[in-house]
Amino acid sequence: MIQIQKFTFNLFSENTFVLWDDESKESAIVDPGCSDSSEEKLLENFITENNLKVKYLINTHCHIDHILGCEFVKKKYNPIYFAPELDLPLIENAKMQASFVGMDFSTSIKPDELLSEEKKLGLGKSELIFLFTPGHTPGEFCIYIPEIKSCITGDVLFNESIGRTDLWGGNYDTLIESINNKLLALPDETLIYPGHGESSTIGGEKKFNPFLNHTV
């Protein structure tokens, strides 16, 4: 069965997730935001202590706070690196992204493969399903894990909030359409793990999220 561990990293309090199958120990690191050696060490220690085999590195989207640790993870564990095709300009312009928030950062790595809704990845006997949910960025995907009725929602859907749409490539109407058509179609009991803040459920967001149409 898939297990999920959250780490909160960097100045933006970004949530980095480690997903792993408790039998095979195959794992995926999602949106590594570790921004210094102490945060890298926290992630590394967890991987070591739990004897995890890092099979995948996945970006839900490629804003600076979600890609800060990608190079560390890739060089340390050499997983297959997946990212959204439409967010590749964000990786290519990582240095510019960083400069906008007063940081000095660039990256030399590029994804090995691109995400799509047809792409299904396995951890042990469990499956990760990708939902195309643009709006916060042009290419963002959420990761649904049906076995445990859980969804990594990146910066699309938060606990009683939604992702920003005033950054490059953002579009409010597109974001709301993504949430309504892809995320709110999941079972109400589905746990959501957003890129910032605390977890929630799909049912809870239908009831209490002020940005959503509660008739859905």
C-alpha positions, 0 to 999 in steps of 0.5 A: 500500500502507498504511504505518504510523507510530507516535508515543508521546505524553503521560504515559501513553505512548500510541501514536498511529498515522498510516496512509497509502496510499503512492500517493495519500498519503491518511491517517488519524490514529488515537487522537491523544494529543499533549498539548502543542505539542511533540508536536503539532509532531512529528505536524504535521512528519511529515504535512508532510514526507510530503505526507500528506492527512489524510482521517480522524481515528479514535478506537478508544475515547475514554479521555482519553489517546487523545483529547488531540490530537483537537481539534488534528487536527480544527482543523488538517486538518479530517478526517472524525472517527469515534468509537464511539457507545457511547464518546460519554459519555467525550468528553462527560465529557473534563474529568471524565476528566482530573480523575481523573488530575490533568489539566486538559482539555476538548474542544469537538469531537464526532465527525462520524460513528460507527464500525460494523462495516458502515463500511469506509473507504478510503485510496487503493485500500486498505480499513480494516475495523472490528471491534467489540471492547468490554470495555475500554470499551463501544464500542471498535473495532479496525482491521484492514487486510487488505492488510498483515495488520495490526490496530490493537488500541487498548487491547483486546490488548497484547503479552502483556497485555490492556486494563484492565477496572476503568475506567468501562464495562469488563467482563473477560468481554466483553473476553476474548470480543471478543479470542477471537471477533474478534482471535484469528480473524485470521490468525496472522501478523497484526501487532498495533499496540496503544495502549500498548507494543510490537507483536506478532502474533496467533500470538504472543499465542495462544502467550504471552499469559497472559490468553488461552485457548491452545487457541483 
